[in-house]
Amino acid sequence: MVNRFIAILVCHLLGTYFISTLLHYVLFNHLLYILSPIFAFFLWIFVAAFTLQFTKIKFLAEEVKPENKAVLITGCDSGFGHFLAKRLDSKGFHVFATCFFPDGEGATELQKSCSQRLRVLHLDVTKDDSVKEATEFVKQNLGKCGKKSC
């Protein structure tokens, strides 16, 4: 996976360089010799932006389909974990949102505002027993996600 992204990045940079060089040579030798440094800078920015958009559309437009996918998110009491749990639930993923305080305000708000696909459970990442309990809960409830009862 990493090698693929490195190859895409190298192709993007090489494409930007060659297109910029070609345009720079053609335009400067025939039209804009006086403004060359300023024009070269803006030309490079334009070509880089264009090739980046092309690269994103052509190679990086993969999207993960939420069907039969489940995620486990830690730290859903508040902050980024809370927001991510809501967002992935709204996208159709089955979410196991772990909270340090499963009866707290953040967990209660998640249960009220999200669909039945979101399950809140207790997890203290510093305790091995808590991690094992959460693992067992997810294993037991993971099969139910495909049957629309999760």
Salt bridges, closest charged atoms under 4 A:
GLU62 OE2 - ARG4 NH2 3.06
ASP89 OD1 - ARG117 NH2 3.86
GLU109 OE1 - HIS82 NE2 2.64
GLU109 OE2 - LYS86 NZ 3.04
